[in-house]
Amino acid sequence: MRARQSTVLVVEDDETVAEIYRLALERAGYEVVVARDGIECLEKAAASRPDLIFLDIRMPRMDGIEALRLLAERSDLETMPVVMLSNFDDPALVKAARDLGAKEYLVKAGLNPAELPNVVSRWLGRPVDR
């Protein structure tokens, strides 16, 4: 019997970037849910119960740091691993994200989207399906 497919929530306000990330993760066998801002992140995290969240920082309506803070406060969502994906390599943002429980902070400019499945695998402890 095949193991349950892992679900990844990608929170990204740039539609093109979100689509690139979604395709890279789906090719590796992950189910992908996309949210456009922090408010959608909270709604979709509660509804889809993802195994991991990739969370952007600068977004409309609610930024990623606030969404991360609210995720950490909810007992039903606090254990979901969150990896920050941002264009901003600001030490203060990195510290804020780490202090709120982010597992990793990746800068988009230095990331090949094809590496995303390996990041998921690293935090879930499951091999990547290829």
VOLO-11220 format. One record per residue (C-alpha): residue number from 1; residue in three letters; x, y, z. Coordinates in steps of 0.25 Angstrom, whole numbers, plus 5000, padded with zeros to 4 digits. Example, Ala and Ser with C-alpha at 12.3 -4.5 7.8 and 13.67 -1.06 7.14 Angstrom:
BEGIN
<site><nuti>1</nuti><sedren>ALA</sedren><X>5049</X><Y>4982</Y><Z>5031</Z></site>
<site><nuti>2</nuti><sedren>SER</sedren><X>5055</X><Y>4996</Y><Z>5029</Z></site>
This chain:
BEGIN
<site><nuti>1</nuti><sedren>MET</sedren><X>5000</X><Y>5000</Y><Z>5000</Z></site>
<site><nuti>2</nuti><sedren>ARG</sedren><X>5005</X><Y>5014</Y><Z>4996</Z></site>
<site><nuti>3</nuti><sedren>ALA</sedren><X>5008</X><Y>5023</Y><Z>5008</Z></site>
<site><nuti>4</nuti><sedren>ARG</sedren><X>4999</X><Y>5036</Y><Z>5009</Z></site>
<site><nuti>5</nuti><sedren>GLN</sedren><X>5004</X><Y>5047</Y><Z>5000</Z></site>
<site><nuti>6</nuti><sedren>SER</sedren><X>5010</X><Y>5059</Y><Z>5008</Z></site>
<site><nuti>7</nuti><sedren>THR</sedren><X>5003</X><Y>5072</Y><Z>5006</Z></site>
<site><nuti>8</nuti><sedren>VAL</sedren><X>5011</X><Y>5085</Y><Z>5005</Z></site>
<site><nuti>9</nuti><sedren>LEU</sedren><X>5005</X><Y>5099</Y><Z>5007</Z></site>
<site><nuti>10</nuti><sedren>VAL</sedren><X>5012</X><Y>5110</Y><Z>4999</Z></site>
<site><nuti>11</nuti><sedren>VAL</sedren><X>5009</X><Y>5124</Y><Z>5003</Z></site>
<site><nuti>12</nuti><sedren>GLU</sedren><X>5013</X><Y>5133</Y><Z>4992</Z></site>
<site><nuti>13</nuti><sedren>ASP</sedren><X>5006</X><Y>5146</Y><Z>4987</Z></site>
<site><nuti>14</nuti><sedren>ASP</sedren><X>5014</X><Y>5146</Y><Z>4974</Z></site>
<site><nuti>15</nuti><sedren>GLU</sedren><X>5005</X><Y>5137</Y><Z>4965</Z></site>
<site><nuti>16</nuti><sedren>THR</sedren><X>5017</X><Y>5133</Y><Z>4955</Z></site>
<site><nuti>17</nuti><sedren>VAL</sedren><X>5026</X><Y>5129</Y><Z>4967</Z></site>
<site><nuti>18</nuti><sedren>ALA</sedren><X>5015</X><Y>5121</Y><Z>4974</Z></site>
<site><nuti>19</nuti><sedren>GLU</sedren><X>5013</X><Y>5114</Y><Z>4961</Z></site>
<site><nuti>20</nuti><sedren>ILE</sedren><X>5027</X><Y>5110</Y><Z>4959</Z></site>
<site><nuti>21</nuti><sedren>TYR</sedren><X>5028</X><Y>5105</Y><Z>4973</Z></site>
<site><nuti>22</nuti><sedren>ARG</sedren><X>5015</X><Y>5097</Y><Z>4972</Z></site>
<site><nuti>23</nuti><sedren>LEU</sedren><X>5020</X><Y>5090</Y><Z>4959</Z></site>
<site><nuti>24</nuti><sedren>ALA</sedren><X>5034</X><Y>5087</Y><Z>4966</Z></site>
<site><nuti>25</nuti><sedren>LEU</sedren><X>5027</X><Y>5081</Y><Z>4978</Z></site>
<site><nuti>26</nuti><sedren>GLU</sedren><X>5016</X><Y>5073</Y><Z>4970</Z></site>
<site><nuti>27</nuti><sedren>ARG</sedren><X>5027</X><Y>5067</Y><Z>4961</Z></site>
<site><nuti>28</nuti><sedren>ALA</sedren><X>5033</X><Y>5061</Y><Z>4973</Z></site>
<site><nuti>29</nuti><sedren>GLY</sedren><X>5020</X><Y>5055</Y><Z>4977</Z></site>
<site><nuti>30</nuti><sedren>TYR</sedren><X>5015</X><Y>5065</Y><Z>4988</Z></site>
<site><nuti>31</nuti><sedren>GLU</sedren><X>5001</X><Y>5070</Y><Z>4988</Z></site>
<site><nuti>32</nuti><sedren>VAL</sedren><X>5001</X><Y>5086</Y><Z>4988</Z></site>
<site><nuti>33</nuti><sedren>VAL</sedren><X>4992</X><Y>5096</Y><Z>4993</Z></site>
<site><nuti>34</nuti><sedren>VAL</sedren><X>4994</X><Y>5111</Y><Z>4990</Z></site>
<site><nuti>35</nuti><sedren>ALA</sedren><X>4991</X><Y>5123</Y><Z>4998</Z></site>
<site><nuti>36</nuti><sedren>ARG</sedren><X>4993</X><Y>5137</Y><Z>4994</Z></site>
<site><nuti>37</nuti><sedren>ASP</sedren><X>4995</X><Y>5144</Y><Z>5008</Z></site>
<site><nuti>38</nuti><sedren>GLY</sedren><X>4996</X><Y>5142</Y><Z>5023</Z></site>
<site><nuti>39</nuti><sedren>ILE</sedren><X>4981</X><Y>5141</Y><Z>5025</Z></site>
<site><nuti>40</nuti><sedren>GLU</sedren><X>4979</X><Y>5131</Y><Z>5014</Z></site>
<site><nuti>41</nuti><sedren>CYS</sedren><X>4991</X><Y>5123</Y><Z>5020</Z></site>
<site><nuti>42</nuti><sedren>LEU</sedren><X>4983</X><Y>5122</Y><Z>5033</Z></site>
<site><nuti>43</nuti><sedren>GLU</sedren><X>4970</X><Y>5118</Y><Z>5027</Z></site>
<site><nuti>44</nuti><sedren>LYS</sedren><X>4977</X><Y>5108</Y><Z>5017</Z></site>
<site><nuti>45</nuti><sedren>ALA</sedren><X>4986</X><Y>5102</Y><Z>5028</Z></site>
<site><nuti>46</nuti><sedren>ALA</sedren><X>4974</X><Y>5099</Y><Z>5037</Z></site>
<site><nuti>47</nuti><sedren>ALA</sedren><X>4966</X><Y>5093</Y><Z>5025</Z></site>
<site><nuti>48</nuti><sedren>SER</sedren><X>4977</X><Y>5085</Y><Z>5018</Z></site>
<site><nuti>49</nuti><sedren>ARG</sedren><X>4986</X><Y>5081</Y><Z>5030</Z></site>
<site><nuti>50</nuti><sedren>PRO</sedren><X>4999</X><Y>5082</Y><Z>5022</Z></site>
<site><nuti>51</nuti><sedren>ASP</sedren><X>5011</X><Y>5074</Y><Z>5026</Z></site>
<site><nuti>52</nuti><sedren>LEU</sedren><X>5020</X><Y>5086</Y><Z>5023</Z></site>
<site><nuti>53</nuti><sedren>ILE</sedren><X>5018</X><Y>5101</Y><Z>5020</Z></site>
<site><nuti>54</nuti><sedren>PHE</sedren><X>5027</X><Y>5110</Y><Z>5011</Z></site>
<site><nuti>55</nuti><sedren>LEU</sedren><X>5024</X><Y>5124</Y><Z>5016</Z></site>
<site><nuti>56</nuti><sedren>ASP</sedren><X>5027</X><Y>5137</Y><Z>5009</Z></site>
<site><nuti>57</nuti><sedren>ILE</sedren><X>5029</X><Y>5150</Y><Z>5018</Z></site>
<site><nuti>58</nuti><sedren>ARG</sedren><X>5025</X><Y>5162</Y><Z>5010</Z></site>
<site><nuti>59</nuti><sedren>MET</sedren><X>5010</X><Y>5160</Y><Z>5006</Z></site>
<site><nuti>60</nuti><sedren>PRO</sedren><X>4997</X><Y>5168</Y><Z>5005</Z></site>
<site><nuti>61</nuti><sedren>ARG</sedren><X>4987</X><Y>5167</Y><Z>5017</Z></site>
<site><nuti>62</nuti><sedren>MET</sedren><X>4996</X><Y>5160</Y><Z>5026</Z></site>
<site><nuti>63</nuti><sedren>ASP</sedren><X>5011</X><Y>5158</Y><Z>5025</Z></site>
<site><nuti>64</nuti><sedren>GLY</sedren><X>5018</X><Y>5144</Y><Z>5028</Z></site>
<site><nuti>65</nuti><sedren>ILE</sedren><X>5024</X><Y>5148</Y><Z>5041</Z></site>
<site><nuti>66</nuti><sedren>GLU</sedren><X>5010</X><Y>5151</Y><Z>5047</Z></site>
<site><nuti>67</nuti><sedren>ALA</sedren><X>5004</X><Y>5138</Y><Z>5041</Z></site>
<site><nuti>68</nuti><sedren>LEU</sedren><X>5016</X><Y>5130</Y><Z>5047</Z></site>
<site><nuti>69</nuti><sedren>ARG</sedren><X>5013</X><Y>5137</Y><Z>5060</Z></site>
<site><nuti>70</nuti><sedren>LEU</sedren><X>4998</X><Y>5133</Y><Z>5059</Z></site>
<site><nuti>71</nuti><sedren>LEU</sedren><X>5001</X><Y>5119</Y><Z>5055</Z></site>
<site><nuti>72</nuti><sedren>ALA</sedren><X>5010</X><Y>5117</Y><Z>5067</Z></site>
<site><nuti>73</nuti><sedren>GLU</sedren><X>4999</X><Y>5122</Y><Z>5076</Z></site>
<site><nuti>74</nuti><sedren>ARG</sedren><X>4989</X><Y>5111</Y><Z>5071</Z></site>
<site><nuti>75</nuti><sedren>SER</sedren><X>4990</X><Y>5098</Y><Z>5077</Z></site>
<site><nuti>76</nuti><sedren>ASP</sedren><X>4984</X><Y>5091</Y><Z>5065</Z></site>
<site><nuti>77</nuti><sedren>LEU</sedren><X>4995</X><Y>5097</Y><Z>5056</Z></site>
<site><nuti>78</nuti><sedren>GLU</sedren><X>5007</X><Y>5100</Y><Z>5064</Z></site>
<site><nuti>79</nuti><sedren>THR</sedren><X>5014</X><Y>5087</Y><Z>5061</Z></site>
<site><nuti>80</nuti><sedren>MET</sedren><X>5014</X><Y>5089</Y><Z>5046</Z></site>
<site><nuti>81</nuti><sedren>PRO</sedren><X>5028</X><Y>5091</Y><Z>5041</Z></site>
<site><nuti>82</nuti><sedren>VAL</sedren><X>5030</X><Y>5105</Y><Z>5034</Z></site>
<site><nuti>83</nuti><sedren>VAL</sedren><X>5041</X><Y>5109</Y><Z>5025</Z></site>
<site><nuti>84</nuti><sedren>MET</sedren><X>5042</X><Y>5124</Y><Z>5022</Z></site>
<site><nuti>85</nuti><sedren>LEU</sedren><X>5044</X><Y>5128</Y><Z>5007</Z></site>
<site><nuti>86</nuti><sedren>SER</sedren><X>5047</X><Y>5142</Y><Z>5005</Z></site>
<site><nuti>87</nuti><sedren>ASN</sedren><X>5054</X><Y>5152</Y><Z>4996</Z></site>
<site><nuti>88</nuti><sedren>PHE</sedren><X>5059</X><Y>5159</Y><Z>5009</Z></site>
<site><nuti>89</nuti><sedren>ASP</sedren><X>5072</X><Y>5155</Y><Z>5015</Z></site>
<site><nuti>90</nuti><sedren>ASP</sedren><X>5070</X><Y>5164</Y><Z>5027</Z></site>
<site><nuti>91</nuti><sedren>PRO</sedren><X>5076</X><Y>5158</Y><Z>5040</Z></site>
<site><nuti>92</nuti><sedren>ALA</sedren><X>5065</X><Y>5164</Y><Z>5048</Z></site>
<site><nuti>93</nuti><sedren>LEU</sedren><X>5055</X><Y>5157</Y><Z>5040</Z></site>
<site><nuti>94</nuti><sedren>VAL</sedren><X>5063</X><Y>5144</Y><Z>5041</Z></site>
<site><nuti>95</nuti><sedren>LYS</sedren><X>5063</X><Y>5145</Y><Z>5056</Z></site>
<site><nuti>96</nuti><sedren>ALA</sedren><X>5048</X><Y>5148</Y><Z>5057</Z></site>
<site><nuti>97</nuti><sedren>ALA</sedren><X>5045</X><Y>5136</Y><Z>5049</Z></site>
<site><nuti>98</nuti><sedren>ARG</sedren><X>5054</X><Y>5127</Y><Z>5056</Z></site>
<site><nuti>99</nuti><sedren>ASP</sedren><X>5049</X><Y>5132</Y><Z>5070</Z></site>
<site><nuti>100</nuti><sedren>LEU</sedren><X>5035</X><Y>5129</Y><Z>5065</Z></site>
<site><nuti>101</nuti><sedren>GLY</sedren><X>5039</X><Y>5115</Y><Z>5062</Z></site>
<site><nuti>102</nuti><sedren>ALA</sedren><X>5042</X><Y>5115</Y><Z>5047</Z></site>
<site><nuti>103</nuti><sedren>LYS</sedren><X>5051</X><Y>5103</Y><Z>5044</Z></site>
<site><nuti>104</nuti><sedren>GLU</sedren><X>5059</X><Y>5110</Y><Z>5033</Z></site>
<site><nuti>105</nuti><sedren>TYR</sedren><X>5060</X><Y>5123</Y><Z>5026</Z></site>
<site><nuti>106</nuti><sedren>LEU</sedren><X>5063</X><Y>5123</Y><Z>5011</Z></site>
<site><nuti>107</nuti><sedren>VAL</sedren><X>5066</X><Y>5134</Y><Z>5002</Z></site>
<site><nuti>108</nuti><sedren>LYS</sedren><X>5058</X><Y>5133</Y><Z>4988</Z></site>
<site><nuti>109</nuti><sedren>ALA</sedren><X>5070</X><Y>5139</Y><Z>4980</Z></site>
<site><nuti>110</nuti><sedren>GLY</sedren><X>5079</X><Y>5127</Y><Z>4985</Z></site>
<site><nuti>111</nuti><sedren>LEU</sedren><X>5069</X><Y>5116</Y><Z>4983</Z></site>
<site><nuti>112</nuti><sedren>ASN</sedren><X>5066</X><Y>5107</Y><Z>4971</Z></site>
<site><nuti>113</nuti><sedren>PRO</sedren><X>5052</X><Y>5103</Y><Z>4972</Z></site>
<site><nuti>114</nuti><sedren>ALA</sedren><X>5056</X><Y>5089</Y><Z>4968</Z></site>
<site><nuti>115</nuti><sedren>GLU</sedren><X>5062</X><Y>5089</Y><Z>4982</Z></site>
<site><nuti>116</nuti><sedren>LEU</sedren><X>5049</X><Y>5091</Y><Z>4989</Z></site>
<site><nuti>117</nuti><sedren>PRO</sedren><X>5046</X><Y>5076</Y><Z>4990</Z></site>
<site><nuti>118</nuti><sedren>ASN</sedren><X>5059</X><Y>5073</Y><Z>4997</Z></site>
<site><nuti>119</nuti><sedren>VAL</sedren><X>5055</X><Y>5084</Y><Z>5007</Z></site>
<site><nuti>120</nuti><sedren>VAL</sedren><X>5042</X><Y>5077</Y><Z>5010</Z></site>
<site><nuti>121</nuti><sedren>SER</sedren><X>5049</X><Y>5063</Y><Z>5011</Z></site>
<site><nuti>122</nuti><sedren>ARG</sedren><X>5059</X><Y>5069</Y><Z>5021</Z></site>
<site><nuti>123</nuti><sedren>TRP</sedren><X>5048</X><Y>5074</Y><Z>5030</Z></site>
<site><nuti>124</nuti><sedren>LEU</sedren><X>5039</X><Y>5062</Y><Z>5029</Z></site>
<site><nuti>125</nuti><sedren>GLY</sedren><X>5049</X><Y>5051</Y><Z>5029</Z></site>
<site><nuti>126</nuti><sedren>ARG</sedren><X>5043</X><Y>5045</Y><Z>5016</Z></site>
<site><nuti>127</nuti><sedren>PRO</sedren><X>5050</X><Y>5042</Y><Z>5003</Z></site>
<site><nuti>128</nuti><sedren>VAL</sedren><X>5046</X><Y>5050</Y><Z>4991</Z></site>
<site><nuti>129</nuti><sedren>ASP</sedren><X>5038</X><Y>5043</Y><Z>4981</Z></site>
<site><nuti>130</nuti><sedren>ARG</sedren><X>5044</X><Y>5045</Y><Z>4967</Z></site>
